Amino acid sequence: MIKALSPTCATIACVLLLSGAAGAQSMKEMRAVYAEGRFVEAADLGATLKTSESHALAAQSLAMQGHFFAKGDEKKALFQRAVELAEEAVRLDPANPEAHIQLAHTTGRYGQALGFLQAVTGGYATKVRESIEEALRLDPDKPGAHLSLATWHAEIVNAAGPMAGFLYGASASKARRHYARTLEIMPNAKVVCVEYAFGLLLLDEEGNREEARGLLERALEKPSKDAVDRLYHEQAVARLAALKDG
């Protein structure tokens, strides 16, 4: 025979259930706000929730705001705050691969805002790679981790040239391998096609022009599901026009 819960136990159970439901509802609301492109609002909402998932998305939200809309010191401040949110996401759940991806993402953005010399002396390239590799260790098929690592290789090769391999172990072939794996996992993702194209242009704009053009055209054929897709769509249109003019 099942014992009835005492009033106190029943109250606690009810609070826990309601808390879980509220948390799920809040995450749903946060994702909806993010999908609409209200990135600062999404970040504020995520910061009030005490979960790794919410902090990771809050970090991503501020990184998106900084990358697409902010300038100068505002950009740097947004990225710095985004790094703090990602660090908290990792602290709350070290086994969450998305938290490590966003720590890599925001750290990389912050390093870019600081400038090349400060980023190099601050060891940002190494920090970014370590976070991505931890995400891949936790989930070897995580598309965001493969995409991040591909872009890491492309950006290092672009910045360091022939010294990229010696200094960081970065290479064009590794970038291509991780881009290809991301596209294999997510063949219909507009963002992946755009990032792949941009990465190829970083590696060799002249030599990869036609391949990048094909990826950008492929991206434009795909529907935009949310504000992020629309932002990448606009970037693809502008870059494709520049390639045709060039």
N, C-alpha and C positions, 0 to 999 in steps of 0.2 A: 504493500500500500504506500502511495506517495504522500509524504508529509506536506501539509500546507505550509507555505512560507509565513513566517511571522510578519506582522505589520512593518517592522523595521527592515527586515530582509527584502520584503516586497517593495518597499520604498526605494531602497538602494538599487535593486534590480531595475526598477522603473527608471531611475535617474540614469543608470548606465546605458540602458537601451535608448532612452531619449537623447543622451549625449552622443551616442554613436550615430543615431539618425540625423541629429543636427550637424555633426561633423561631415557626414556624407552629403547632406543637403548643401552645406557651405562649400564643399569642394565642387559640387555640381554648379553652384552659382559662380564660383571662382573661374571654372573652366569656361562658362558661358561669357563672362565678362572679358576674359582673355581672348576668346574667339571673336568677340566684337571689336577687338583692338583697343580696349580701354586698359592699357597695360599698367599704368600707375595705380588705378583703382584695384586691379587684380592683385597687384603686389601688396597693397595695403590690406586687402582682405586676407591674403595668404599669410601675412605676418601675424595676424591675430589668431590663427589656428596653430596649434602646437604639434604639428606633424611634419615628418620629413617630406612627405609628398607636397604639402602646401608650401613649405619653404622653398623647395626646389622649383615649383612653378612660379613663386613670387620672384625668385632670383632670375628665372628666365624672362619674366615679364619686364623687369627693370632693364635687363640686358637688351631686350627688343626696343624698349623706349629710348634707351641711350643710343643704340645703333642707328635707328631710323629717324629719330626726331630731335635729339639733343645736340648741342654744339658746345665746344670749349670746356670750361670748367664744369658746366652742368653735366656734360657727358661723363667726365671723370668721376664726379660725385655719384652719379647713378650706378656706374660700374662698381665703384667701391662698396656701395650699399648692397649691390647684387652679390658681390663676393661674400659679404658677411652673412647674407641670407642662405647662400649655398653652403657655407661652412656650418651653419646651424642645421641645415638639412642633413649633412653628413653626420654631425654629432648626434642628432636624434635617431638616425638609423644608418649606421655604417654599411649595412648590407643592401641599401637602396642604390642600384646602379644609376638611376636618374639623378640622384643627388650628386654623385661624382661627375656625371656628365655636365651638370650645370656649374659645378665648381670649376671644371676645366673651361667651360664656355665663358663664364664671367671673369675668371682670372686672365684668360687670353684677351678679352675685350679691354680689361683694365690695363694690361701690359701695353696694348696698342695705344691706348689713350696717353700713357706715360711717355711714349716715344721709344724708338728702337734701342738707343743706348741704355736707357734706364731699364728697359725690359730685359736686355741681355745681362746687365750687371745684377739685376734683381733675381735672376734665375727663373723668370716666368715661363720660358719655353719648357724647361724641365718639369716645373710644377704642373703645367697643363698636361704634358704627356703622362705623368704619373697618375693623375686623376682619371684620364681616359683609360689607361691600362687597367686600373682598378675596376672601372665600370665593365670592361670587357672580361676581366677575370670573374666578376660576379654574374655576367650574362654575355657569353661569347657571341650571341646573335642579336645583341642590342643594336638596332640600326643607327640610333643617335651616336653611339660610341664609335661605330665604324666611320660615320660621316665626319665626326669631330677629328678622328685620327687622320683621316684622309686629308682634311683641310689643314691640319697641323703640319703634315709632311709638305704640302704644297706651299704653305706660307713660309716655312723654314727654308725650303729650296729657293723660293723667290727672294728671300731676304739675305741668305748666306751664300747663295750661289755654289761654286765648287767646294766650299768648305762645309756645306750642310751635312754631308755624310760624316766627315771627320769630327765635327763639333757635336752633332746631335744624333747621328744615325738616321738622318732624314734622306729620303730619295723620291724621285718621281715615280719609280716603279711601285713603291709601297703606297704612295698616294693613290695611284690608279687602282691598285688591288683593293684598297678599302672603299674607294668610290664605287667600284664595280660590285662589291659585296653589298653595299648599302642599296644600290639600285636593284640588285637581285632580290633583296628582302622586301623592298618597298618600290615596286616598279611603277606604281601610279602616283607617286608623291611629287607634286610640283616642286617643292622646296629642294628635294634631292637632285632633280634634273638641273635646277638653277645653280646649286652649290657645286655640282660636278663640273658644269660648264665653267664657272668662275675659277675653280681649282685648276682646270686644264689651261686656262688663260694665264694663271699665275705661273704655271710651270714653263709654258712656252707659247706666248700669245700668237706668234706667227705660225709656228709649226702645228698648233692645235686649233687654229681658227675654225676650220671647217667642221671638226668634230664638236667643238663648243657650240657652233651655230646650230648644228643638228639637235643638240641637247636642249638649247634654248627654244627652238621651234617645237620640240616635243613638250616642253614645259607649258608653252602657250596653248597647246591643244587640250590640256587638262583643265577641268573646272576648278575654280577657286572656291574652296569650302569654307574659308574663314578669312579674317583680316590679315593673318600672316601670309596666307596664300596670295591675297590681293597685293600685299606689299612686294612679295617676291615676283609676282606677275609684272608689276610696274618696273622692277629692276631688270627683268628679262627683256621686256620691250625696249627699254633704253639701251641695254647692252647690245641687243641684236641690231638695233638701228646704227649704233656706233660701229659694229663689225661690218655692216653692209656699206657704210660710208667709207670705212677704211679700206 
